[in-house]
């Protein structure tokens, strides 16, 4: 069977907002994978529309070019199928690509579409949605909402994220949840809850890392700090990169969690995108459900 490759590019991603950068990327794709069909978003065509059409065309490899939100959207369309996900990290943070060992240099990432090997990796699920990195409650969606507001006002993503984080910490409120894990019910009042697709080495860092995406486990992190000032201090320490192995979180490891709340719906940040989901929230690991092109090493 002939291998078919469709590349979807989010022209709003940070690395290709400039027309010259987009032209350079298209040139690299044409030289490295000349048989690939490249489709880009524009003012008339959204990424969701590109994804729906690409899935109907049933490619062997479907490549997501963009940030973590774009990669999540494409992965959501192919998870659990035989379609292979390719990743071009064109966003600001690119957590998923980094943890897979995919190069940040665009030329090297494009080369991987030709030379990479297929690996089956885990995804996390919460209700009907999947996450490649993490899903967060409380402070996390608050920060996302404030960051998006700052970006709409003209700030770049990193400055917007820093301002949003500080504002969210100043105004944070605790919320009550019941977390069910392995037949045990835990009652917690907390300002935040994060569930990672596999465990992080430094969850309190702005750039946490995962050593594995194939353990088949989820990791839930609950901040131990209860005061506003301790949370602000811990965040400032993280902002300057002074973090080691974290003792600032209660850690729960399991294949599945249920989070119950008195609220009928909760805001959840999923790979940096804000959604509202009905409670209870059922978190599950989907071990090996996503086929991805990664470096041979």
Order of alpha helices (4+ residues) and beta strands (2+ residues): beta-alpha-beta-alpha-beta-alpha-beta-alpha-alpha-beta-beta-beta-alpha-alpha-beta-beta-beta-beta-alpha-beta-beta-beta-beta-beta
